Amino acid sequence: MSGGLMCTWYEDYTWLLLRIAGRLTMTDQEVVAEAAVVLKTCHLIAAPAQEAFSIYINAQRAAHGSNVWAAFDPQLRKGHREAV
């Protein structure tokens, strides 16, 4: 719902984008994947989350190797693909 709000109401949503970006560090891959989807949906205004995306992508590559894009875990795979 936050993605829909941010894409239709014109406000400064930096605080909300950063909260959602903070979810990229969680261990629950389903939450991480959904956060990545929301940030992807709001890509035009998601610049404040750019650093969190970079940290998440690099951490996933370090933890799971270069094949994280095709990981067996569907939520891990979705989170990584959406973040990229």
Backbone torsions as a table, in degrees:
resi	resn	phi	psi	omega
1	MET	NA	-32.3	-178.8
2	SER	-64.6	-34.7	178.0
3	GLY	-62.6	-43.7	178.2
4	GLY	-63.0	-41.1	178.6
5	LEU	-61.3	-48.9	-176.2
6	MET	-68.1	-27.5	-178.4
7	CYS	-87.6	-7.9	-179.0
8	THR	-117.0	-30.2	178.2
9	TRP	-102.0	131.8	-176.9
10	TYR	-94.4	100.8	178.9
11	GLU	-141.0	179.4	171.5
12	ASP	-91.4	104.1	-176.9
13	TYR	-101.5	23.3	-179.5
14	THR	-54.4	-45.7	-178.2
15	TRP	-60.2	-41.2	-179.4
16	LEU	-72.8	-40.4	176.9
17	LEU	-60.3	-41.0	179.6
18	LEU	-69.0	-34.4	176.0
19	ARG	-65.8	-43.3	178.7
20	ILE	-66.4	-42.2	177.7
21	ALA	-60.6	-31.9	176.8
22	GLY	-62.4	-23.2	178.5
23	ARG	-72.6	-14.7	178.9
24	LEU	-67.2	-15.0	-179.4
25	THR	-95.9	1.0	-178.2
26	MET	-74.8	159.6	178.6
27	THR	-85.9	-19.1	178.3
28	ASP	-76.6	104.3	-174.3
29	GLN	-64.0	-26.4	177.3
30	GLU	-67.3	-42.3	177.6
31	VAL	-64.9	-43.4	179.0
32	VAL	-59.9	-45.7	-179.0
33	ALA	-62.4	-42.6	-179.9
34	GLU	-68.2	-36.3	176.2
35	ALA	-62.8	-41.8	178.6
36	ALA	-63.8	-38.6	178.3
37	VAL	-62.9	-45.7	-179.5
38	VAL	-61.7	-45.5	-179.1
39	LEU	-66.5	-34.5	176.1
40	LYS	-65.8	-41.8	179.1
41	THR	-59.9	-35.6	-177.7
42	CYS	-99.9	29.3	-171.9
43	HIS	-55.0	-28.9	-178.9
44	LEU	-68.0	-25.7	-178.9
45	ILE	-117.3	8.2	-172.9
46	ALA	-89.2	13.1	-179.3
47	ALA	-53.7	-37.8	178.9
48	PRO	-60.7	-19.5	-178.3
49	ALA	-92.9	0.7	-174.9
50	GLN	-57.5	-44.0	-179.4
51	GLU	-64.4	-41.5	178.7
52	ALA	-63.1	-39.1	176.2
53	PHE	-60.3	-47.3	-179.0
54	SER	-60.6	-44.2	179.1
55	ILE	-62.9	-44.9	-179.6
56	TYR	-62.6	-48.8	-178.0
57	ILE	-61.4	-45.7	179.4
58	ASN	-65.2	-38.3	178.7
59	ALA	-65.9	-40.6	179.4
60	GLN	-67.0	-39.8	176.9
61	ARG	-65.1	-39.2	179.0
62	ALA	-67.1	-39.0	-177.0
63	ALA	-79.3	-33.9	-171.2
64	HIS	-120.0	0.2	179.5
65	GLY	81.7	-179.6	-176.1
66	SER	-71.3	-12.3	179.2
67	ASN	-88.8	12.1	179.9
68	VAL	-58.9	-28.3	177.4
69	TRP	-57.5	-32.0	-178.3
70	ALA	-114.9	30.5	-177.4
71	ALA	-58.2	150.5	179.3
72	PHE	-65.4	-40.4	179.7
73	ASP	-69.0	115.8	-176.0
74	PRO	-62.6	-32.7	-179.7
75	GLN	-73.6	-39.3	175.8
76	LEU	-62.2	-45.3	180.0
77	ARG	-62.0	-45.0	-179.2
78	LYS	-64.1	-45.9	-179.9
79	GLY	-59.5	-44.2	-179.8
80	HIS	-66.1	-46.3	-178.8
81	ARG	-62.8	-43.0	179.3
82	GLU	-65.3	-37.8	179.7
83	ALA	-66.9	-41.3	179.1
84	VAL	-66.4	NA	NA
